[in-house]
Amino acid sequence: MDNKTKDLITNYKQAIDLMYEVDMKYKKINSLDTDINRIKDNFTHREEELHYKIIANSNNTEKIVKRIIRFGLAIIICILFIKGYMHNKIIPGIEETPAYTFSDYFTIAFDSLLLFAIFQFVGKLPAYIIYNIFGNRLEELSSKKYTKEQEKLSNERKKANNEISKINMEIEQLNKEIESKQKEIDKINLGNLHNDYKNYYALTLFVDYLEKGRCDSIKECINLYEHELKENERNNQIQNLQSQVNRQIGNVRDEMQSIRNKIEDVNSEIGGMKDNIKDINSKASKSLDLAETEAKIKTEELTYEYGREKLRQINNKNYK
């Protein structure tokens, strides 16, 4: 190995160390970016959750207050109706309170309930108007219970913003260091290397080739590097093909096993059908045997009856 190659190896190692530092700094920047996004997402989620709570509380307050207003107005209308009804029953010039019949009480109760029910629907408009006039104040009072939570979240947000600012400053400093390291790398004499080979992976392999004697020059290093890249690519393709073939073989095996299972099920059904056929044949054979036996018995009975009848006829002729 000549001195020029030794100097190149030294320069390559120096560049490799600097590239490694740059790579570590990039990884650190990615980690810090992840931390920033995590902090932002956390506060965004909490702020949205608190916002939805306040909106839900405001909507519930509006519904409850409007119902109370409608209920109160309906009660007032009913009271005014009852007073008016009683006033109309008073006879002028008579100071005594008039006597009310059951019909009067029934009329007051029925009409009051009817007015109350009607005003529950009619009262939506005045309730809406009254709430719009005084509702802002009510909403402020109802949302006070979330004030402390808002203040706490706001203070935490300020602290988080300060933390994010510090992280951004650290990222900015890392970028400056990366820029400085990159300038140092550019100053190092790496020979007549193409930019495709001015990276951590390629230079590390070049140093390994030269130190282990696998190559004697940079040109040989480049050729061996390209050859190994193609070999690795070819091996990866072969592995991918093998994986695909293995998956296809597995699928075929699964299908074959499924077919075997279906065949076994069909054979089992055929076996069951054979058993049923045997049972039917056995029953049919028994039925035929029974029919033959009954036919023989019937034939014997008919023969016996026929013989008796013939014997009786012969006896009758002899008697005559």
C-alpha positions as CSV (number, residue, x, y, z in Angstrom):
1,M,0.0,0.0,0.0
2,D,1.6,3.3,-1.1
3,N,1.6,6.5,0.9
4,K,-1.1,8.1,-1.2
5,T,-3.5,5.3,-0.4
6,K,-2.6,5.6,3.3
7,D,-3.3,9.3,3.2
8,L,-6.6,8.6,1.5
9,I,-7.6,6.1,4.2
10,T,-6.7,8.7,6.9
11,N,-8.8,11.3,5.1
12,Y,-11.7,8.8,4.7
13,K,-11.6,7.9,8.4
14,Q,-11.7,11.6,9.3
15,A,-14.6,12.2,7.0
16,I,-16.4,9.1,8.3
17,D,-16.1,10.4,11.9
18,L,-17.5,13.8,10.9
19,M,-20.3,12.1,8.9
20,Y,-21.2,10.0,11.9
21,E,-21.4,13.1,14.1
22,V,-23.6,14.8,11.5
23,D,-25.9,11.7,11.3
24,M,-26.2,11.7,15.2
25,K,-27.1,15.3,15.1
26,Y,-29.8,14.7,12.5
27,K,-31.2,12.0,14.6
28,K,-31.2,14.3,17.6
29,I,-33.0,16.9,15.6
30,N,-35.6,14.4,14.6
31,S,-36.1,13.3,18.2
32,L,-36.5,17.0,19.3
33,D,-39.0,17.6,16.5
34,T,-41.0,14.6,17.8
35,D,-40.9,16.1,21.3
36,I,-42.2,19.4,20.0
37,N,-45.1,17.7,18.1
38,R,-45.9,15.6,21.2
39,I,-46.1,18.7,23.4
40,K,-48.3,20.6,20.8
41,D,-50.6,17.6,20.3
42,N,-51.0,17.2,24.0
43,F,-52.1,20.8,24.6
44,T,-54.2,20.9,21.5
45,H,-56.1,17.8,22.7
46,R,-56.6,19.3,26.2
47,E,-57.6,22.7,24.9
48,E,-60.2,21.1,22.6
49,E,-61.5,19.0,25.4
50,L,-61.9,22.0,27.7
51,H,-63.5,24.0,24.9
52,Y,-66.1,21.2,24.3
53,K,-66.8,21.1,28.0
54,I,-67.5,24.8,28.1
55,I,-69.7,24.6,25.1
56,A,-71.7,21.7,26.5
57,N,-72.0,23.5,29.9
58,S,-73.3,26.6,28.0
59,N,-75.8,24.6,26.1
60,N,-77.1,22.9,29.2
61,T,-77.3,26.2,31.0
62,E,-79.3,27.7,28.1
63,K,-81.7,24.8,28.1
64,I,-82.3,24.8,31.8
65,V,-82.7,28.6,32.1
66,K,-85.1,28.7,29.1
67,R,-87.2,26.0,30.7
68,I,-87.2,27.8,34.0
69,I,-88.3,31.0,32.3
70,R,-91.1,29.2,30.4
71,F,-92.2,27.5,33.7
72,G,-92.2,30.8,35.6
73,L,-94.1,32.7,32.9
74,A,-96.7,29.9,32.8
75,I,-97.1,30.0,36.6
76,I,-97.6,33.8,36.5
77,I,-100.2,33.4,33.7
78,C,-102.1,30.8,35.7
79,I,-102.0,33.0,38.9
80,L,-103.3,36.0,36.9
81,F,-106.1,33.8,35.4
82,I,-107.1,32.5,38.8
83,K,-107.2,36.0,40.3
84,G,-109.2,37.3,37.3
85,Y,-111.7,34.4,37.6
86,M,-112.2,35.1,41.3
87,H,-112.5,38.8,40.7
88,N,-115.3,38.2,38.2
89,K,-117.2,36.1,40.8
90,I,-117.3,39.0,43.2
91,I,-120.7,40.8,43.1
92,P,-120.5,44.6,43.3
93,G,-121.8,46.1,46.6
94,I,-121.3,42.8,48.5
95,E,-118.1,42.7,50.6
96,E,-118.5,39.0,51.6
97,T,-116.4,36.5,49.7
98,P,-118.6,34.5,47.3
99,A,-119.0,30.8,47.8
100,Y,-117.3,28.6,45.2
101,T,-118.8,25.4,44.0
102,F,-117.0,22.2,43.0
103,S,-117.6,23.2,39.4
104,D,-115.8,26.5,40.0
105,Y,-112.8,24.7,41.4
106,F,-112.8,22.2,38.6
107,T,-113.0,24.9,36.0
108,I,-110.1,26.8,37.7
109,A,-107.9,23.7,37.8
110,F,-108.7,22.5,34.3
111,D,-108.2,26.0,32.7
112,S,-105.0,26.6,34.7
113,L,-103.5,23.3,33.6
114,L,-104.6,24.0,30.0
115,L,-103.0,27.5,30.1
116,F,-99.9,26.0,31.7
117,A,-99.5,23.4,28.9
118,I,-100.2,25.9,26.2
119,F,-97.7,28.4,27.5
120,Q,-95.0,25.7,27.7
121,F,-95.0,26.0,23.8
122,V,-96.0,29.6,23.4
123,G,-93.5,30.7,26.0
124,K,-90.5,29.7,23.9
125,L,-90.4,33.1,22.1
126,P,-90.4,35.2,25.3
127,A,-88.0,32.8,26.9
128,Y,-85.6,33.2,23.9
129,I,-85.9,37.0,24.1
130,I,-85.3,37.1,27.9
131,Y,-82.4,34.7,27.7
132,N,-80.7,36.8,24.9
133,I,-81.0,39.9,27.1
134,F,-79.7,38.3,30.3
135,G,-78.1,35.1,29.0
136,N,-74.5,36.4,28.6
137,R,-74.3,37.1,32.3
138,L,-75.7,33.7,33.2
139,E,-73.2,32.0,30.8
140,E,-70.3,33.9,32.5
141,L,-71.5,32.7,35.9
142,S,-71.9,29.1,34.8
143,S,-68.5,29.0,33.1
144,K,-66.7,30.3,36.2
145,K,-66.1,26.8,37.4
146,Y,-63.8,26.3,34.4
147,T,-61.8,29.5,35.0
148,K,-59.3,27.9,37.2
149,E,-58.8,25.0,34.8
150,Q,-58.4,27.5,32.0
151,E,-55.8,29.5,34.0
152,K,-53.9,26.3,34.9
153,L,-53.9,25.2,31.3
154,S,-52.8,28.7,30.2
155,N,-49.9,28.6,32.6
156,E,-48.9,25.2,31.5
157,R,-49.1,26.4,27.9
158,K,-46.7,29.2,28.7
159,K,-44.2,26.8,30.2
160,A,-44.6,24.5,27.3
161,N,-44.0,27.4,24.9
162,N,-40.8,28.3,26.8
163,E,-39.7,24.6,26.5
164,I,-40.5,24.6,22.8
165,S,-38.5,27.8,22.4
166,K,-35.5,26.1,24.1
167,I,-35.9,23.1,21.9
168,N,-36.0,25.2,18.8
169,M,-32.9,27.0,20.0
170,E,-31.2,23.7,20.5
171,I,-32.3,22.6,17.0
172,E,-30.9,25.8,15.5
173,Q,-27.6,25.2,17.3
174,L,-27.5,21.6,16.0
175,N,-28.2,22.9,12.4
176,K,-25.3,25.3,12.8
177,E,-23.0,22.5,14.0
178,I,-24.1,20.3,11.1
179,E,-23.3,23.1,8.7
180,S,-19.9,23.6,10.3
181,K,-19.2,19.8,10.2
182,Q,-20.3,19.7,6.5
183,K,-17.8,22.4,5.7
184,E,-15.1,20.5,7.4
185,I,-16.1,17.4,5.3
186,D,-15.9,19.4,2.1
187,K,-12.4,20.6,2.9
188,I,-11.1,17.0,3.3
189,N,-9.4,15.6,0.3
190,L,-11.4,12.5,-0.7
191,G,-9.8,12.1,-4.1
192,N,-11.7,12.1,-7.4
193,L,-14.8,10.5,-5.9
194,H,-18.2,11.0,-7.3
195,N,-20.8,12.5,-5.0
196,D,-22.6,9.1,-5.0
197,Y,-19.7,7.7,-2.9
198,K,-19.2,10.6,-0.6
199,N,-21.3,9.1,2.2
200,Y,-20.8,7.3,5.4
201,Y,-21.7,3.8,4.1
202,A,-19.5,3.9,1.0
203,L,-16.5,5.4,2.6
204,T,-16.6,2.9,5.5
205,L,-16.6,0.0,2.9
206,F,-13.7,1.6,1.0
207,V,-11.6,1.8,4.1
208,D,-12.5,-1.9,4.9
209,Y,-11.5,-2.9,1.4
210,L,-8.2,-1.2,1.4
211,E,-7.2,-2.2,5.0
212,K,-8.0,-5.8,4.4
213,G,-6.3,-5.9,1.0
214,R,-9.4,-6.7,-1.0
215,C,-8.6,-3.7,-3.2
216,D,-5.4,-1.8,-4.1
217,S,-6.9,1.4,-5.5
218,I,-10.0,3.6,-5.3
219,K,-11.1,2.4,-8.7
220,E,-11.1,-1.2,-7.5
221,C,-13.0,-0.1,-4.4
222,I,-15.7,1.5,-6.5
223,N,-16.0,-1.6,-8.8
224,L,-16.2,-3.9,-5.8
225,Y,-18.7,-1.6,-4.1
226,E,-20.9,-1.5,-7.1
227,H,-20.6,-5.3,-7.5
228,E,-21.7,-5.9,-3.9
229,L,-24.5,-3.4,-4.2
230,K,-25.8,-5.3,-7.2
231,E,-25.3,-8.6,-5.4
232,N,-27.2,-7.3,-2.4
233,E,-30.0,-6.0,-4.6
234,R,-30.1,-9.4,-6.4
235,N,-30.1,-11.2,-3.1
236,N,-32.9,-9.0,-1.8
237,Q,-34.9,-9.7,-5.0
238,I,-34.3,-13.4,-4.6
239,Q,-35.4,-13.2,-0.9
240,N,-38.5,-11.4,-2.0
241,L,-39.3,-14.0,-4.6
242,Q,-38.7,-16.7,-2.1
243,S,-41.0,-15.0,0.3
244,Q,-43.7,-14.7,-2.4
245,V,-43.2,-18.4,-3.4
246,N,-43.4,-19.5,0.2
247,R,-46.6,-17.5,0.7
248,Q,-48.1,-19.0,-2.5
249,I,-47.1,-22.5,-1.4
250,G,-48.7,-21.8,2.0
251,N,-51.9,-20.7,0.3
252,V,-51.9,-23.8,-2.0
253,R,-51.4,-26.0,1.1
254,D,-54.3,-24.3,2.9
255,E,-56.5,-24.8,-0.2
256,M,-55.5,-28.4,-0.5
257,Q,-56.2,-28.9,3.2
258,S,-59.6,-27.3,2.7
259,I,-60.3,-29.6,-0.2
260,R,-59.2,-32.6,1.9
261,N,-61.6,-31.5,4.6
262,K,-64.4,-31.1,2.2
263,I,-63.7,-34.6,0.7
264,E,-63.7,-36.1,4.2
265,D,-67.1,-34.4,4.9
266,V,-68.5,-35.7,1.6
267,N,-67.2,-39.2,2.4
268,S,-68.7,-39.0,5.8
269,E,-72.0,-38.0,4.2
270,I,-71.8,-40.9,1.7
271,G,-71.1,-43.3,4.6
272,G,-74.1,-42.0,6.4
273,M,-76.2,-42.4,3.2
274,K,-74.9,-46.0,2.8
275,D,-75.9,-46.8,6.4
276,N,-79.4,-45.3,5.7
277,I,-79.7,-47.5,2.5
278,K,-78.6,-50.6,4.5
279,D,-81.2,-49.8,7.1
280,I,-83.9,-49.2,4.4
281,N,-83.0,-52.5,2.7
282,S,-83.1,-54.3,6.1
283,K,-86.5,-52.9,6.8
284,A,-87.7,-53.7,3.3
285,S,-86.5,-57.3,3.6
286,K,-88.3,-57.7,6.9
287,S,-91.4,-56.3,5.4
288,L,-91.2,-58.7,2.5
289,D,-90.7,-61.6,4.8
290,L,-93.6,-60.6,6.9
291,A,-95.8,-60.1,3.8
292,E,-94.8,-63.6,2.6
293,T,-95.6,-65.1,5.9
294,E,-99.0,-63.4,6.0
295,A,-99.7,-64.5,2.5
296,K,-98.9,-68.1,3.4
297,I,-101.1,-67.9,6.4
298,K,-103.9,-66.4,4.4
299,T,-103.5,-69.1,1.7
300,E,-103.7,-71.8,4.3
301,E,-106.8,-70.2,5.8
302,L,-108.5,-70.0,2.4
303,T,-107.5,-73.6,1.6
304,Y,-108.9,-74.7,4.9
305,E,-112.2,-72.8,4.4
306,Y,-112.5,-74.1,0.9
307,G,-112.0,-77.8,2.1
308,R,-114.6,-77.3,4.8
309,E,-117.1,-75.9,2.3
310,K,-116.5,-78.8,-0.1
311,L,-116.9,-81.3,2.7
312,R,-120.1,-79.7,3.8
313,Q,-121.5,-79.9,0.3
314,I,-120.6,-83.6,-0.1
315,N,-122.3,-84.3,3.3
316,N,-125.4,-82.5,2.2
317,K,-125.7,-84.6,-1.0
318,N,-125.2,-87.8,0.9
319,Y,-127.9,-86.9,3.3
320,K,-130.4,-86.2,0.6
